């Protein structure tokens, strides 16, 4: 049985991440993780006439890189699962048109990276597909234009605001092969504590991250120390301390060296003008598929839990005075040798 507890899928035969592709923009290329990405663009336009077309190209390139790394042709893909922040998830929709694979579009805002990975893993683990690709993307200028103010407007932002990552991440999941394995995925619930400020999404998303982490630990019977690293998606400088305090108050103390945030890892928040840190669909995608999986390959990490967070607001809901509902999805990724060790122990 795959379902364990109330909302966690534990895969009896863990699917494998056989390849990934990561593409980022210039600001991410100036950050501390630059060398872990497959392709860094020197500008935001990427030779395209609009920001939206640039974002689509980011995902097309990440998908192509992942396929090249897997030595797989497009026609071998059983399904492509992806989404983004644009209305009607158009970046993924048009990229899927180019990819030509059966397509499942999903929307979890910035939690889409792990939502798509969880669904792709379920597809492969259940035998519903042989190869599944999970992908997502974001672009600083498209998000600013849609959710806040056009980049050309030059509006000032408060310190609680976050800087949308320009980039795309794609992974290819298979039932067997070489690479890190996906042992479990916990699906998040909508959490809404009444925050209405779209420039303070870290605080809005923190309760969702806490709820999913606690749900995962409860369903699996694991302690936080089971993982070498638990990383949230994009709580950044405001939300991550709030989540840490909430977990502590709920009796789940976290080792700060093993509890980190992708939005604080991708930029040097002291030197780069990124306000509270990174956000966007690509934030947890490129940090996970680039930096974190490379650390697993190097043997620096054996078990990680990636808890991607998403603020499910829209310009319309904000303008109508609605609060911000949030969600977080968690995926447990492990080095393949840890699964063998656990089997031997059992």
ABEGO torsion letter per residue (X at the ends): XABBEAABBBBABBBBBABBBBBBBAAAAABAAAAABABBBABAAGGBABAAAAAAAAAAAAAAAAAAAAGBBAAABABBBBBBABBGGAAAAAAAAAAGBBBBBBBAEAAAAAAAAAAAAAAAAAGABABBBBBBBBBAAAAAAAABBBAAAGBBBBAABBBBBBEBBBBBBBABEBEBBBABBBBBBBBBAGBABAABAAAAAAAAAAAAAAAAAAAAGBBAAABABBBBABAEAAAAAAAAAAAAAAGBBBBAAABBBAAAAABBAAABBAEAEBBEAAAAAAAAABAAAAAAAAGABABBBBBBBBBABBAAAAAAGBBBBBBBBBBBBBBAAAAAAAAAAX
